[in-house]
Amino acid sequence: MSTYSDYKAANHYTTYMVKEPTELMQFLMTTISGISRTKAKEYLSQRMVYVDKEITTQYNHPLKPGQLVQVAKNRHKHAFANKWVRIVYEDAFLLVVEKKEGILTNAIAGDRHENVKAILDEYVKRQNKTFSVHTIHRLDRGTSGLLLFAKRRDIQKFFTDNWQDIVTDRRYVAVVQGEMEKDKGTVTSWLSENRLFISYSSPYDNGGKQAVTHYQTLQRRNGYSLVELKLETGRKNQIRVHMSDLHHPIVGDHKYGSTVEVYGDRSNPVGRFCLHAYRLAFRHPITGEVLKFETPCPVAFTSLLK
């Protein structure tokens, strides 16, 4: 089976054999003569390292004896660069990316703006015209952070059918309006959607979908709170509705009760919806390995609490 990461014959790389169990970063540091940690990170971030012919960017990727590690001498022509999307991890089955705020995950009817799926489709089609990506979960236009895509429909279906079992950790960080009363807690409710496609919450089972959000207050200052949110379920607009239920809507979320203006207000240093998907962990559907990814809290968020 051909993979997305196959090199053409014209590309050149140096091949190394793994002789004992180790992690990828450590292997590069001990195997390549004179390489610095900065250079090793550059090879990984620029997608120049292959393990058994698969692009590998995860520094702690486990290696076993007999595997081949290849380092490209030059970045190949399929290198990815986009102002909206950064590839965090890629193999023959999955893509983990970090999206910026202000772009949709998927296209919606009547909207001709760029979307993450279309950007990634264009990327994989450069390697093979028949390739495309398949959305596993979504983030709102205003939300930034980690997104997961499949390169095959059967992988997408596997995640859809087994989401609760294989996604082991999914967390967000948000700036909310007001100073949180509790250091931590859990919100449980049933979510439904009205005719205007606005989600609403009920503390009792009203036929909607049960939603559970765990929260921890990280910081309080200047009339705002920085909050970590861990999802037990992944319902549409779950975090937005639950923070509104607590009377602490997310800054910039006027749909669900925020009175803090961030869009188009030059006096406000944020200028965005203050929700970021910063952590994602799941079991790989093929290898069974638990993969963990994390991105830093946006500087714009912490600026509100200085």
VEXDREN-2710 file (C-alpha; in Angstrom, 1 decimal):
% VEXDREN-2710
k/r/px/py/pz
1/MET/0.0/0.0/0.0
2/SER/1.4/3.4/-0.9
3/THR/1.6/6.0/1.8
4/TYR/1.4/9.8/1.8
5/SER/5.0/10.0/3.0
6/ASP/6.7/8.1/0.2
7/TYR/9.6/9.9/-1.4
8/LYS/10.2/10.0/-5.1
9/ALA/13.5/8.6/-6.3
10/ALA/15.0/12.0/-6.9
11/ASN/14.9/12.8/-3.1
12/HIS/18.0/11.9/-1.1
13/TYR/18.3/11.0/2.6
14/THR/20.6/9.3/5.0
15/THR/19.4/6.0/6.5
16/TYR/20.2/4.7/10.0
17/MET/19.3/1.3/11.6
18/VAL/17.9/1.2/15.1
19/LYS/19.8/-1.3/17.2
20/GLU/18.2/-0.9/20.6
21/PRO/14.9/0.5/22.0
22/THR/15.0/4.3/22.4
23/GLU/13.0/7.4/21.5
24/LEU/13.4/9.3/18.3
25/MET/15.0/12.5/19.6
26/GLN/17.5/10.6/21.7
27/PHE/18.3/8.4/18.6
28/LEU/19.0/11.5/16.4
29/MET/21.2/13.0/19.1
30/THR/23.4/9.9/19.6
31/THR/23.5/8.7/16.0
32/ILE/24.1/11.8/13.9
33/SER/27.6/13.1/14.5
34/GLY/27.8/16.7/15.7
35/ILE/24.0/17.3/15.7
36/SER/22.7/19.8/18.3
37/ARG/19.3/19.5/20.1
38/THR/18.1/22.6/18.2
39/LYS/19.0/21.0/14.8
40/ALA/17.3/17.7/15.7
41/LYS/14.1/19.7/16.6
42/GLU/14.4/21.5/13.3
43/TYR/14.6/18.2/11.4
44/LEU/11.4/17.0/13.2
45/SER/9.5/20.3/12.9
46/GLN/10.4/20.6/9.2
47/ARG/9.1/17.0/8.6
48/MET/12.5/15.7/7.4
49/VAL/12.6/12.6/9.6
50/TYR/11.0/9.3/8.5
51/VAL/10.6/6.1/10.5
52/ASP/10.0/3.1/8.3
53/LYS/9.2/5.5/5.4
54/GLU/6.6/7.5/7.4
55/ILE/7.0/11.2/8.3
56/THR/7.4/11.4/12.1
57/THR/7.5/14.7/14.0
58/GLN/6.9/13.5/17.5
59/TYR/10.2/13.8/19.5
60/ASN/9.4/10.9/21.9
61/HIS/8.3/8.5/19.2
62/PRO/9.4/5.0/20.4
63/LEU/11.8/3.1/18.3
64/LYS/12.4/-0.7/18.2
65/PRO/15.5/-2.6/17.0
66/GLY/15.4/-3.2/13.2
67/GLN/13.5/-0.1/12.3
68/LEU/14.9/2.4/9.8
69/VAL/15.2/6.1/10.5
70/GLN/15.8/8.3/7.4
71/VAL/16.7/12.0/7.5
72/ALA/16.2/14.0/4.4
73/LYS/19.2/16.1/3.2
74/ASN/16.8/18.8/2.0
75/ARG/13.2/19.6/2.6
76/HIS/11.1/17.9/-0.1
77/LYS/8.7/19.7/-2.4
78/HIS/5.6/18.5/-0.4
79/ALA/6.7/20.6/2.6
80/PHE/3.6/22.2/4.3
81/ALA/3.4/25.9/5.2
82/ASN/0.1/27.8/5.8
83/LYS/-0.8/30.8/7.9
84/TRP/-3.9/29.1/9.3
85/VAL/-2.8/25.6/10.0
86/ARG/0.3/23.9/11.5
87/ILE/0.9/20.2/11.2
88/VAL/1.8/18.7/14.6
89/TYR/1.9/15.0/13.7
90/GLU/1.4/12.9/10.5
91/ASP/1.6/9.3/9.6
92/ALA/-0.1/7.1/7.0
93/PHE/-3.4/7.2/8.8
94/LEU/-3.8/10.4/10.7
95/LEU/-3.0/14.1/10.7
96/VAL/-3.0/16.2/13.9
97/VAL/-3.0/19.9/13.3
98/GLU/-3.2/23.2/15.2
99/LYS/-5.5/25.7/13.7
100/LYS/-5.6/29.4/14.3
101/GLU/-8.7/31.2/15.4
102/GLY/-10.8/32.7/12.5
103/ILE/-11.1/29.7/10.2
104/LEU/-13.7/27.0/9.9
105/THR/-12.9/23.3/10.3
106/ASN/-15.1/22.4/7.4
107/ALA/-16.9/24.4/4.7
108/ILE/-20.5/25.4/5.2
109/ALA/-23.1/26.2/2.6
110/GLY/-22.7/29.7/1.2
111/ASP/-19.3/30.4/2.8
112/ARG/-16.4/30.6/0.4
113/HIS/-13.8/31.3/2.9
114/GLU/-10.9/29.0/3.5
115/ASN/-11.4/26.0/5.8
116/VAL/-9.0/23.6/7.4
117/LYS/-10.2/20.5/5.5
118/ALA/-9.8/22.2/2.1
119/ILE/-6.2/23.3/3.1
120/LEU/-5.3/19.8/4.1
121/ASP/-7.0/18.2/1.0
122/GLU/-4.8/20.4/-1.2
123/TYR/-1.7/19.3/0.8
124/VAL/-2.3/15.6/0.4
125/LYS/-3.4/15.9/-3.2
126/ARG/0.0/17.3/-4.1
127/GLN/1.3/13.8/-3.3
128/ASN/-1.5/11.9/-5.0
129/LYS/-4.6/13.3/-6.7
130/THR/-6.8/10.6/-5.2
131/PHE/-6.0/11.5/-1.6
132/SER/-8.2/13.5/0.7
133/VAL/-8.7/14.0/4.5
134/HIS/-11.7/13.1/6.6
135/THR/-12.8/15.2/9.6
136/ILE/-12.9/13.4/12.9
137/HIS/-14.0/16.3/15.1
138/ARG/-14.5/20.1/14.7
139/LEU/-13.6/23.4/16.4
140/ASP/-15.7/26.5/16.0
141/ARG/-14.4/29.3/13.7
142/GLY/-13.3/31.4/16.7
143/THR/-11.7/28.5/18.6
144/SER/-8.0/27.7/18.1
145/GLY/-6.1/24.5/18.9
146/LEU/-5.7/20.9/18.1
147/LEU/-7.7/19.0/15.5
148/LEU/-7.6/15.4/14.3
149/PHE/-8.1/14.2/10.7
150/ALA/-8.1/10.8/9.2
151/LYS/-6.5/9.9/5.8
152/ARG/-8.9/7.0/5.3
153/ARG/-12.6/6.7/5.7
154/ASP/-12.4/3.5/7.7
155/ILE/-10.1/5.3/10.2
156/GLN/-12.6/8.2/10.4
157/LYS/-15.4/5.7/11.1
158/PHE/-13.4/3.9/13.8
159/PHE/-13.0/7.2/15.7
160/THR/-16.6/8.1/15.3
161/ASP/-17.8/4.7/16.5
162/ASN/-15.3/4.4/19.4
163/TRP/-14.7/8.0/20.4
164/GLN/-15.3/7.6/24.1
165/ASP/-13.1/4.6/24.3
166/ILE/-10.0/5.7/22.4
167/VAL/-9.8/9.5/23.1
168/THR/-8.2/9.5/26.6
169/ASP/-7.8/13.2/27.2
170/ARG/-9.2/16.3/25.5
171/ARG/-8.7/19.7/27.2
172/TYR/-9.3/23.4/26.5
173/VAL/-8.2/26.6/28.2
174/ALA/-10.4/29.6/28.2
175/VAL/-10.7/33.2/29.5
176/VAL/-14.1/33.7/31.0
177/GLN/-15.9/36.8/32.1
178/GLY/-15.8/37.5/35.9
179/GLU/-13.8/35.8/38.6
180/MET/-14.8/32.2/39.2
181/GLU/-16.3/31.4/42.6
182/LYS/-15.0/27.8/42.7
183/ASP/-11.5/26.4/42.2
184/LYS/-12.9/23.4/40.4
185/GLY/-16.1/21.6/39.7
186/THR/-18.2/19.7/37.1
187/VAL/-21.1/20.8/35.0
188/THR/-23.6/18.2/33.9
189/SER/-26.7/18.9/31.7
190/TRP/-28.6/17.8/28.7
191/LEU/-28.1/19.9/25.5
192/SER/-30.6/20.5/22.8
193/GLU/-30.8/22.9/19.8
194/ASN/-33.5/25.3/18.9
195/ARG/-34.7/26.3/15.4
196/LEU/-32.0/29.0/15.3
197/PHE/-29.3/26.4/15.9
198/ILE/-28.5/27.8/19.3
199/SER/-27.8/25.1/21.9
200/TYR/-29.6/25.4/25.3
201/SER/-29.1/23.5/28.5
202/SER/-31.4/21.6/30.9
203/PRO/-30.4/20.2/34.3
204/TYR/-32.8/17.3/33.7
205/ASP/-33.0/14.8/30.9
206/ASN/-35.3/16.5/28.4
207/GLY/-34.5/14.3/25.5
208/GLY/-31.3/16.1/24.6
209/LYS/-27.7/14.8/24.7
210/GLN/-26.0/14.5/28.1
211/ALA/-22.9/16.7/28.4
212/VAL/-20.3/16.6/31.1
213/THR/-17.5/19.3/31.5
214/HIS/-14.9/19.3/34.3
215/TYR/-13.3/22.7/35.0
216/GLN/-10.4/24.0/37.1
217/THR/-9.8/27.7/37.7
218/LEU/-6.1/28.5/37.0
219/GLN/-6.1/32.3/37.7
220/ARG/-8.3/35.2/38.6
221/ARG/-7.5/38.8/37.9
222/ASN/-8.9/42.0/36.4
223/GLY/-12.4/40.7/36.3
224/TYR/-11.5/37.6/34.3
225/SER/-10.6/34.0/35.0
226/LEU/-8.3/31.6/33.2
227/VAL/-10.0/28.2/33.2
228/GLU/-8.9/24.7/32.1
229/LEU/-11.8/22.6/30.8
230/LYS/-11.7/18.8/30.4
231/LEU/-14.4/17.2/28.3
232/GLU/-16.0/13.9/29.3
233/THR/-18.4/14.2/26.4
234/GLY/-18.0/16.1/23.1
235/ARG/-21.3/17.8/22.4
236/LYS/-21.8/20.8/20.0
237/ASN/-21.1/24.1/21.8
238/GLN/-20.8/22.2/25.1
239/ILE/-18.1/24.4/26.7
240/ARG/-19.8/27.6/25.6
241/VAL/-23.1/26.6/27.0
242/HIS/-21.7/25.2/30.3
243/MET/-19.7/28.4/31.0
244/SER/-22.8/30.4/30.3
245/ASP/-24.7/28.2/32.8
246/LEU/-22.1/29.1/35.4
247/HIS/-22.7/32.8/34.6
248/HIS/-19.1/33.1/33.4
249/PRO/-19.4/33.1/29.5
250/ILE/-16.2/32.9/27.5
251/VAL/-14.8/36.3/26.6
252/GLY/-15.9/37.2/23.1
253/ASP/-18.8/34.7/23.0
254/HIS/-21.7/37.1/22.5
255/LYS/-23.9/34.2/21.3
256/TYR/-23.8/32.7/24.8
257/GLY/-23.8/35.8/27.0
258/SER/-20.5/37.5/26.9
259/THR/-20.8/41.3/27.3
260/VAL/-17.0/41.8/26.8
261/GLU/-16.4/43.2/23.3
262/VAL/-13.2/41.9/21.7
263/TYR/-14.0/42.0/17.9
264/GLY/-13.1/45.4/16.4
265/ASP/-12.4/47.1/19.7
266/ARG/-8.9/48.6/19.5
267/SER/-8.8/49.2/23.3
268/ASN/-9.0/45.5/23.9
269/PRO/-5.7/43.6/23.4
270/VAL/-7.4/40.2/22.7
271/GLY/-9.4/40.7/19.5
272/ARG/-10.6/37.1/19.5
273/PHE/-12.9/34.4/21.0
274/CYS/-11.0/33.2/24.0
275/LEU/-11.1/29.4/23.7
276/HIS/-8.2/27.2/22.8
277/ALA/-8.0/23.3/22.5
278/TYR/-4.6/22.8/24.0
279/ARG/-4.4/19.1/24.8
280/LEU/-5.4/15.9/22.8
281/ALA/-4.6/12.3/23.7
282/PHE/-5.8/9.1/22.0
283/ARG/-5.0/5.5/21.3
284/HIS/-3.7/5.1/17.7
285/PRO/-6.3/3.0/15.8
286/ILE/-3.6/0.9/14.2
287/THR/-0.7/0.6/16.5
288/GLY/-2.6/1.0/19.8
289/GLU/0.0/3.5/21.0
290/VAL/-1.3/6.4/23.2
291/LEU/-0.3/9.6/21.4
292/LYS/-0.4/12.9/23.5
293/PHE/-0.2/16.4/22.0
294/GLU/-0.2/19.8/23.7
295/THR/0.1/23.4/22.6
296/PRO/0.8/26.4/24.8
297/CYS/-1.9/28.8/26.1
298/PRO/-2.2/31.7/23.7
299/VAL/-0.3/34.8/24.8
300/ALA/-3.5/36.9/24.2
301/PHE/-5.2/35.0/27.0
302/THR/-2.6/35.7/29.6
303/SER/-2.4/39.3/28.6
304/LEU/-5.9/39.9/29.9
305/LEU/-4.9/38.7/33.4
306/LYS/-1.7/40.8/33.7
END
